[in-house]
C-alpha cells in the first residue's frame, strides 16, 4: 500500500547522524521499537504525501537512528529533520475491546459533568506523568478560552468515553 487514507503520527525525524545519510528517529509508540514494524512510513510535504522507505535502523545511545532508501548523504537526510512520520491507521494492530489509540480521541467532543461543552480534542502533549489532551474551545466559549489542556487520566479527569457518540465526559471547571 503506497497511499495514506487515515494518517496516524507514530514518530518524528530528529537531527542527522554522520555523513552517510543516517537520521535520528523519535518514536511515539508505546514500545519505541515497534515503530520499525510499521510500513510504509509516510511524510507530508505541503498537501502531498511521500513514502519514506526504511532500509536499516539501530539503537544509538538512548534513542534510535535509521537509514532511508535514497538518502545516502548527510545533506539529503537534512531535508527530513523535524518532519513527522505517519502510517496508515489500517497498518496498526487491532486492540483489545477496552483499549484505544490516542489518535481515536481526536475530533471527540469534550463535555464536563455539568453539561458544559468545552470543545473538541485537537491533539496531545506528552508530559512525564501522563498525556494531556489539547482541547480546542468553541468560538463562542462563554469563558473566552481558545484552548484547554486536560490531563488524560481515566477515573480522575476523564469520567466517560463514548466512542459511538464521539464524546468524552470530564470533571473540569470550564473557567480553568
N, C-alpha and C positions, 0 to 999 in steps of 0.2 A: 504494500500500500504506500503510495507516494503522494497522497493528498491528506489534508487535515480537515476534519469536519467539526470536531469538538475539541479544541485545544486545551490541554492541561499543562500548566507550567510545572516542570519537575526539577529545574536547576538553572544555573546561570554561569556563563563563562567568566573566568577571572582574568588575571594577567597572563601573558605569555611566559613560557618557561624554556629557556635555552634558545638555540638558533635553528633548530630543526623542525619548528612548527608545533611543538607541544604547547598546550594551554591548560591552565588550571580550570577545574570544574567544581562548582559548589552545588551539592545535591540537596534538594528539598524533600527527598523521600524519607520515610521513617527509618529505613535501613539505608544509609547513604550509598552503599554499593549497589543497591537494586536499580539505581538509575541506569546502570550499564546493561541491564537486562531488557530495557525497553528499546524498541526500534520501529520505525526510524525516528530520529530526532528531527525536529523542525525548528527553524529560526525565522523570525519575522523581520522583514526589511520593508518599511513603509506599509503598503497594502498587500504585499505578496509574501508567500512562504517559500522557503527553500529547504531542501533536505541537507542535514549535516550528518554524513556517514562516519560513524565511529570505526576506526581501524584498530586502535590499541588504547589501553588505559592501564594505569598502575597507581598504587598508593605512593604518596610522596609526603613525608613528614606526617602531619595530622590531617592531610587532605588528599586530593587526587589530581592527577594530570591525565590528559588524554590527547590522542592524535586523531585528526580528522582527515578523511580522504581528500587529496588535492591541496592540502595545507602543509607544504614541506619547508617553508621558510618562515622565520620569525615575523616578517612584515605581513605575510598573508594571514597569519593567525591573529595579528593585532586587530584586524577588522572584526573579529568575533568578540573581543573584550567587552564585557558588560552586557552582552546580549543574552536574553533568556532562552532556555531550552524547553521546548514543548514536545509532547507526544499526543497522539490522538487518544481520546478517552477510551475508545474501543480496545486499545492495546493494554489497558490496565487490567490486572486480575480482578475477578469478582470478589466481593467482600461478604462476610457473614451478615445475616439479617440485621444485627444490632450495630453494625459499623457503617461508616460513610467516609468518603473522601472530602477533604476540606473544600475542594472545588465545587462540591454539590451544594454548598451553602450560598455560593454567590448568586445574587438575584433574589434571595429569600426576603420576604417582608419581616421586619422585626417590630413586635408589639410588646409593650410592657404588660404586667399583670392587671393593671387598671384599664387596659384597652387603648392606651395612647400609642399611635403609630410613630415609631422612632425613625423609620426609613427602610432602606434596602441594604443588604450586605454587599459591599463593593470590593472587599479584599481582606487581607490578613496581614498581621505583623507578628513576627516571631520575637518572643522575649524569653528570658531564661526560665521563668516559672511556667508559663503557659502561652498558647497562641492568643492573639487579640483580634476580635472582629472589627473591621473598619466598616462602619455603617454610615452610608450617605443619607443625610437627613432630607426630608421632603422640602421642596422650595418654599412652602408656606408654613414652615415649622414655627409653632407658637412661641418657642423659646429662642428663636434666632440662630439655631445651630446649623452648621453646614455639614458637620460630620461628628460622629460619636465613636469612641473607642471602648469596646466592651470586652472584658475577659471571657474567653471561650472556656467556661467551666460549667459542665453539666451538674445540675443539682444545687448549684450556688447561684450563678448569674442566669444560666440557661435553664428554664423550667420545663420547656416542652419544645419538641421539634416535630412539625407535621410536614412530612415530605410531600404528601398529596396536595395540601393547600399551599405549599412552599412558604411556610410561616414558622418563625421562632417566637416563643413567648419567653420573656425575660423579666427578672426583677431588676429594674433600673429606673432611677429618677430621671425624667426627661430633661430636667434643668442641669444635669451633670454632664 
